[in-house]
Amino acid sequence: MNGGVGDGESVRLELLGTVRAWRHGHRVVVGPPKQRAVLAFLASRVNEAVSMEEIADAVWGSEPPRTVGSAVHTYVAGLRRALGLPRESTAGGPALVSTGGGYALLMNPANVDARSFEHRVAEARRLFAHGERRAAFDLLELALGLWRAEAYTAVPGPFAVVERMRLQELRFAAVEEWAVEMLTEGRHAETTVLLGDLVVKAPLRERLRALLMTALQGCGRRAHALAVYRETRELLHAELGVEPGPDLRALHERILADQPVTFARDAHGRSVIGAGRTDGADEAKGAGGRGVPGGPGTGTSGCDGPGGGPVPGGVVDAGVRGRSAGAGGGPGTGEVAGAHPAALAPAQVPRLAPTPSVRSTRVRPRPAQLPPTVRGFIGRAAQQRRLRSFVDEAGAHPATMPAIALIDGAPGVGKSALALQIAYETADRFPDGQLFVDLCGSSLRRSQVGAGEALGLVLRSLGVAEARLPATVDGRARLYRSLLRGKRTLLFLDDAHDTDSLAPLLSGGPACVLVTSRWSQLGSLPSPRTERIELRPLTPQQSVRLLAHLAGPQRLSGARRESFRLALLCGYLPLPLRMAAGALVEDPGLSPEKLADDIENGRREQLTVVGDTAASLRMSFRRSYRAMPPEAAHMFRLLGLQQDSEITVSMAAALAGITREGASRRLDMLAAGHLLERTGPDRYRFPDLLRLYAAERADEEPLRGRMDALSRLLAQGGTAEASADASLRRAAPCRETLMRARYGALGCRQQTAVSGAGRCR
C-alpha cells in the first residue's frame, strides 16, 4: 500500500500514519481534520452501523457543538464527494450509506491498513503456535511494513487518542515477536539499532528492554547490556516505586554470568526468553526454540561489521532514528521511505556516534525564563479556570507523558498573554524550573525554529555545555527526555506552526507544556493528557474596560459612544486595543473620537506601533497571510472584494471560478490559520479588521481579474444584485467608511459598476 494501490481496488484507506485515501490508485484529498476524524472512525468500524451519537462522542467527546448533527452530515457529504462513494451499495462495491440513525462505511476490510495489520498479526501468532516460524516471521514483516508513522496522525478527538494507543500497543507486541526472530537468526546489530529507539518511546516496557539487553550481549557488549538494566531499575523505582520483574532479573543474572540466552515459544505461540545451559547447548530446541548463534565475543553474531564494537561515553548508544522503515514502518520510526528493517544487512548498519552519558551531565541551573506578563489582563474567566485547573493538576501529579495545553486563536487575540498569566500563577507547581522557547512560527523577520534548534536552546538552559550537545535531533531529544524525566518543569512553546517542530519536545520530558499557535489544525499531540483552548475576540464591554484600564478612566470619561466605536474598530482584539490605549497615553491631546476618526480614515495604518513594526496588527495579519498556500492566499484576496458579513462556499466558488469542493478546501485553510471564522456548515465570516486587510490585499489582483470575479459573484442566482445591495446597506456606517478607504476609489467604482449600489462617491 506504499505509494498507491492497484487499479482493481476502488477505495483503500490508510490509518497507520496520516489518514490517507486512495481511489482507483490515485490519492484523494480527505478534507479538514474533523472530516478525517469521521472517516477514521467509520473505517475502524467498517461494515458496521454507527449512530450519530457514537460519531459525535468519537470526534468531539463531551463538548459537541450545538449543530453537531449538521456538522456530521456535512462531513459525510464531503467524504462521499471526495471518495466517490454512493449512498447505497451496488454490486458489493464500497459505499457510505445512511442507516436511519447514523451511517455505515461498506467496503472490504482488507483495504483498511489498520484492519489488515491486525489480521496479519493475529495470523502470524497462529502460525507461530503451529511451528511455522518462517511464514509467521514473513507475515509480521508485512504487517509492520504497513506503518508509516504514528497511527491517526493529526486526527482530533478522544476516539483517535484511545485507538492510537491501542494500535501502538499492538505494534510494540508485534515488534517484540519480530525482534525475537531476528535474534534467533543472529542479527544482533540490526536489532540493537532498531530496539534502541523503541525503548525511548516506551521506557517502561520491560520486554523491549530485555530484548535490547539480549541483542547487546549477542554483540559482545555485555557492559552496555548491564547498563541498560541499571537504567531500567532506576527508572522503574523512580516512576512506579517497583523493582524489575522476575524475567528481567533472571536475564540480568545470566548476562552477569556471561551465559547465552535462548528463546522458546509456549503453546499459544508466544515467545519466551529462556535461560540456556551454561555450556551453550540449546535446551529450548524441544519447544521449538533455537539458541542464539554465536555467543558473546565469538564474532559470528553479525556484530563484526560497523556498529558492532563497544561505543564509549554512552549508557545505551542504540536508537538512531531513520535507520528503519518509512513506508516499511517496521519497529522503527517511519522516517525513511521504502526501507524495511529486515532489508538492512549487517554491513549497512551505520556506526553509532557516542551519546553523551546522562549521568555525566550534572544539571545545576533552575531556569526561570518566562517573559514579562502583560499589564491589565481582562476577561477570559472561563478559559483561565480551565487552563489553571489543567496546569495545577499537571504540576501536582507529573507523569511519564507531559500534560499539553494548546491555545490557538487569531492574530492579536491574546494567546501568549493568557499562557503567561497562568504560567506565573502556577509557577510554584514547577519547582524544577520554567523554560521558554519562541518557535517563530509566524515571524517574517526570523526563520522558524526547528526541533533541533529548539532542543539545543532548552539543553543549554539546563546546563549542557555546547561541546556535549548531540549533533542529531534524535540524540538531543533523548538527552532532553533523560534530563527532565521525573522533574516538575514547565515548558512554554510560543508561536508554534506545525507538529514536526513540536513532537521531539512533547514526547516525554517536562511535566507540563503550554503551546500557543494561530493554526487551529496544528495536528495531533503525542499525549493523552491534552487540553485545547480556542480564544475569540473580547466582548465590546470587556474591550472598553481594557481601554479604560490601560489609558486611564479619565481619558475615556464622557466618551462612552466613542469608546465603543474605538473598540469596534480594533476588532475587540487585545493587541490593537493595547496599541490604541498606548496612542492615547502617548498623546494627551488625542481624544478617543479623533483616534477613531484616524483609524477609520486609514491614517493610523491599522494601529502600527511607532518604531516597532513587529508589534503591529498589520504585520501579524501579514504573517498569517504569507504562510498560506498560494491557492488559499488567492481566495483571501478575492474575498476582500465583497462586503457581505457572511461568506458561503457558493459565494467563494463564484468569486474564484472554481468548484464548491475546491472553494471549501481553501476556506478551511483560511479558517485553520484564523484568517476566517467558521460560523456553521459551509458558512464563514471575516473578523472586522481582517475584512479590511483582505480588502487591501484585493488590490494586488489584476483589474481584469477583480472585474471578472465580481461579475461571476453578481451573476450567481436570480437575486444576486438585490443581495449584494442589501449586504452593503447592512454594513455599519463606520465600517463602510473604512472599507471605502481600504478599497480605494478604483475598487469602489468597480463595485458600483457591477452592482449599481451607488455607495461610493
QUIBELCOR-V119439 format. One record per residue. N is the residue number from 1. NEAR is the number of other C-alpha atoms within 10 Angstrom. Layout:
n-><N	N>
near-><NEAR	NEAR>
//
This chain:
n-><1	2	3	4	5	6	7	8	9	10	11	12	13	14	15	16	17	18	19	20	21	22	23	24	25	26	27	28	29	30	31	32	33	34	35	36	37	38	39	40	41	42	43	44	45	46	47	48	49	50	51	52	53	54	55	56	57	58	59	60	61	62	63	64	65	66	67	68	69	70	71	72	73	74	75	76	77	78	79	80	81	82	83	84	85	86	87	88	89	90	91	92	93	94	95	96	97	98	99	100	101	102	103	104	105	106	107	108	109	110	111	112	113	114	115	116	117	118	119	120	121	122	123	124	125	126	127	128	129	130	131	132	133	134	135	136	137	138	139	140	141	142	143	144	145	146	147	148	149	150	151	152	153	154	155	156	157	158	159	160	161	162	163	164	165	166	167	168	169	170	171	172	173	174	175	176	177	178	179	180	181	182	183	184	185	186	187	188	189	190	191	192	193	194	195	196	197	198	199	200	201	202	203	204	205	206	207	208	209	210	211	212	213	214	215	216	217	218	219	220	221	222	223	224	225	226	227	228	229	230	231	232	233	234	235	236	237	238	239	240	241	242	243	244	245	246	247	248	249	250	251	252	253	254	255	256	257	258	259	260	261	262	263	264	265	266	267	268	269	270	271	272	273	274	275	276	277	278	279	280	281	282	283	284	285	286	287	288	289	290	291	292	293	294	295	296	297	298	299	300	301	302	303	304	305	306	307	308	309	310	311	312	313	314	315	316	317	318	319	320	321	322	323	324	325	326	327	328	329	330	331	332	333	334	335	336	337	338	339	340	341	342	343	344	345	346	347	348	349	350	351	352	353	354	355	356	357	358	359	360	361	362	363	364	365	366	367	368	369	370	371	372	373	374	375	376	377	378	379	380	381	382	383	384	385	386	387	388	389	390	391	392	393	394	395	396	397	398	399	400	401	402	403	404	405	406	407	408	409	410	411	412	413	414	415	416	417	418	419	420	421	422	423	424	425	426	427	428	429	430	431	432	433	434	435	436	437	438	439	440	441	442	443	444	445	446	447	448	449	450	451	452	453	454	455	456	457	458	459	460	461	462	463	464	465	466	467	468	469	470	471	472	473	474	475	476	477	478	479	480	481	482	483	484	485	486	487	488	489	490	491	492	493	494	495	496	497	498	499	500	501	502	503	504	505	506	507	508	509	510	511	512	513	514	515	516	517	518	519	520	521	522	523	524	525	526	527	528	529	530	531	532	533	534	535	536	537	538	539	540	541	542	543	544	545	546	547	548	549	550	551	552	553	554	555	556	557	558	559	560	561	562	563	564	565	566	567	568	569	570	571	572	573	574	575	576	577	578	579	580	581	582	583	584	585	586	587	588	589	590	591	592	593	594	595	596	597	598	599	600	601	602	603	604	605	606	607	608	609	610	611	612	613	614	615	616	617	618	619	620	621	622	623	624	625	626	627	628	629	630	631	632	633	634	635	636	637	638	639	640	641	642	643	644	645	646	647	648	649	650	651	652	653	654	655	656	657	658	659	660	661	662	663	664	665	666	667	668	669	670	671	672	673	674	675	676	677	678	679	680	681	682	683	684	685	686	687	688	689	690	691	692	693	694	695	696	697	698	699	700	701	702	703	704	705	706	707	708	709	710	711	712	713	714	715	716	717	718	719	720	721	722	723	724	725	726	727	728	729	730	731	732	733	734	735	736	737	738	739	740	741	742	743	744	745	746	747	748	749	750	751	752	753	754	755	756	757	758	759	760	761>
near-><18	14	11	14	20	14	11	9	15	19	26	26	22	24	28	26	22	17	20	19	23	24	21	16	18	15	17	15	14	22	19	17	22	19	21	25	27	21	25	24	21	20	24	16	16	19	19	14	18	20	16	18	14	14	22	20	16	22	25	18	14	10	10	15	12	8	10	18	15	13	19	21	15	15	21	19	15	18	20	17	13	17	22	16	21	14	16	14	15	9	6	10	15	23	21	24	20	16	13	10	10	17	22	20	24	22	20	16	18	13	19	22	21	24	19	16	25	16	15	20	24	17	16	26	23	17	19	24	19	14	17	15	19	13	13	25	23	14	22	23	23	19	26	27	24	25	29	27	20	20	23	27	21	22	30	23	20	17	20	22	22	13	15	21	17	12	18	15	13	14	19	19	16	24	23	19	22	23	25	24	22	20	27	19	16	23	26	29	29	30	28	30	27	27	25	22	24	22	19	19	15	15	17	18	15	19	17	21	24	22	26	28	29	27	31	29	26	32	31	24	20	21	16	23	26	21	15	20	21	14	15	21	20	16	19	17	13	13	14	10	10	12	15	18	11	9	16	21	15	15	23	20	14	17	20	13	10	15	19	26	27	26	24	23	20	13	11	12	20	13	21	16	21	19	22	20	15	12	8	17	14	20	18	20	14	9	13	19	23	22	24	28	22	19	20	21	15	14	15	15	26	23	29	17	16	15	23	26	16	17	18	14	14	18	21	25	23	28	24	23	21	17	23	28	30	24	25	30	29	29	27	29	25	26	18	18	16	17	20	23	23	17	13	15	13	20	16	13	19	16	15	17	18	17	22	21	16	18	11	9	15	11	15	10	13	15	18	15	14	18	12	10	16	13	12	13	15	14	16	15	8	9	15	16	11	13	22	18	13	18	27	19	15	24	24	12	12	20	20	18	18	28	27	26	22	22	26	28	22	28	26	25	22	23	25	22	19	22	23	18	17	19	24	15	12	16	19	14	21	23	15	20	21	23	22	21	20	15	26	19	24	25	19	16	9	10	11	18	18	17	21	19	16	21	25	21	15	19	22	14	19	21	15	21	11	10	7	14	17	19	13	12	18	19	21	26	25	22	22	23	20	17	20	18	22	19	18	24	26	31	26	24	23	20	24	25	23	16	19	13	20	21	15	22	25	23	19	28	28	33	30	30	24	23	23	27	27	26	26	21	23	22	17	20	22	25	16	17	16	17	16	14	17	16	17	19	19	20	15	18	14	17	26	23	19	25	27	18	19	21	19	15	13	10	21	20	11	10	14	12	12	19	26	19	21	26	27	21	23	25	23	27	26	25	21	25	24	24	22	28	21	16	21	21	15	11	9	9	10	13	17	24	16	13	21	24	19	15	19	24	17	16	13	16	14	22	25	19	19	10	8	8	13	15	17	21	25	20	18	19	20	17	18	22	24	13	16	18	12	12	14	19	20	18	20	26	22	24	24	23	26	24	23	22	15	15	21	21	21	18	21	25	22	22	26	23	15	12	13	17	16	15	25	21	18	24	27	22	22	24	20	23	25	25	28	21	21	20	12	14	16	17	16	20	19	23	19	16	23	22	25	22	24	25	26	18	22	24	19	12	14	10	14	8	13	22	19	16	22	23	18	17	23	20	14	15	9	9	10	15	18	13	15	20	18	13	15	18	15	12	15	10	11	16	19	18	17	20	24	20	20	24	24	15	12	12	21	20	17	19	23	16	14	17	19	14	17	13	16	17	8>
//
